[in-house]
């Protein structure tokens, strides 16, 4: 995960990506991740159609999963 994060940071620095651009990229990346079959199946089990998620829904899911990830790190 650290290497992936560093690759993003290096690319963003090199390309002088703004906060707004970074936010849009992260939401777009997450939307694409949610559409991957293994992730889409997880959402469909919760009766969520990943193809119909709004920006607000995607950012909310990012927040929920980030908090869960951090909880797991504390164990």
C-alpha positions as CSV (number, residue, x, y, z in Angstrom):
1,X,0.0,0.0,0.0
2,X,2.9,2.4,0.8
3,X,4.4,1.9,-2.6
4,X,1.1,2.6,-4.4
5,X,0.5,5.7,-2.3
6,X,4.0,6.9,-3.1
7,X,3.4,6.3,-6.8
8,X,0.3,8.5,-6.7
9,X,2.0,11.2,-4.7
10,X,5.0,11.3,-7.1
11,X,2.6,11.4,-10.1
12,X,0.5,14.2,-8.5
13,X,3.6,16.2,-7.6
14,X,5.1,15.8,-11.1
15,X,1.9,16.9,-12.7
16,X,1.0,19.6,-10.2
17,X,-2.4,18.1,-9.6
18,X,-4.8,20.4,-7.7
19,X,-6.9,19.4,-4.7
20,X,-10.0,19.5,-6.9
21,X,-8.4,17.4,-9.6
22,X,-7.1,14.8,-7.0
23,X,-10.6,14.6,-5.5
24,X,-12.2,14.0,-8.9
25,X,-9.5,11.4,-9.7
26,X,-10.1,9.5,-6.5
27,X,-13.9,9.4,-7.0
28,X,-13.4,8.2,-10.5
29,X,-10.9,5.6,-9.4
30,X,-13.3,4.4,-6.7
31,X,-16.2,4.3,-9.1
32,X,-14.1,2.1,-11.5
33,X,-13.1,-0.1,-8.5
34,X,-16.7,-0.5,-7.5
35,X,-17.6,-1.7,-11.0
36,X,-15.0,-4.5,-10.9
37,X,-16.9,-7.9,-10.6
38,X,-15.6,-8.9,-7.2
39,X,-16.5,-5.5,-5.7
40,X,-19.8,-5.1,-7.6
41,X,-20.8,-8.5,-6.2
42,X,-20.2,-7.3,-2.6
43,X,-22.4,-4.2,-3.2
44,X,-25.1,-6.2,-5.0
45,X,-25.4,-8.4,-1.8
46,X,-26.4,-5.2,-0.1
47,X,-28.9,-4.4,-2.8
48,X,-26.7,-1.5,-4.1
49,X,-26.4,-1.1,-7.9
50,X,-22.8,0.1,-8.4
51,X,-23.7,1.5,-11.8
52,X,-26.1,3.9,-10.2
53,X,-23.9,5.4,-7.4
54,X,-23.7,9.1,-7.2
55,X,-20.6,11.1,-6.3
56,X,-22.1,11.6,-2.8
57,X,-22.7,7.8,-2.4
58,X,-19.2,7.0,-3.6
59,X,-17.5,9.5,-1.3
60,X,-19.6,8.2,1.6
61,X,-18.5,4.6,0.8
62,X,-14.9,5.8,0.7
63,X,-15.3,7.3,4.2
64,X,-16.9,4.2,5.6
65,X,-14.3,1.8,4.2
66,X,-11.4,4.0,5.1
67,X,-12.6,4.0,8.7
68,X,-13.0,0.2,8.7
69,X,-9.5,-0.2,7.2
70,X,-8.0,2.0,10.0
71,X,-9.9,0.0,12.6
72,X,-8.3,-3.1,11.3
73,X,-4.9,-1.6,11.5
74,X,-5.3,-0.9,15.2
75,X,-5.9,-4.6,16.0
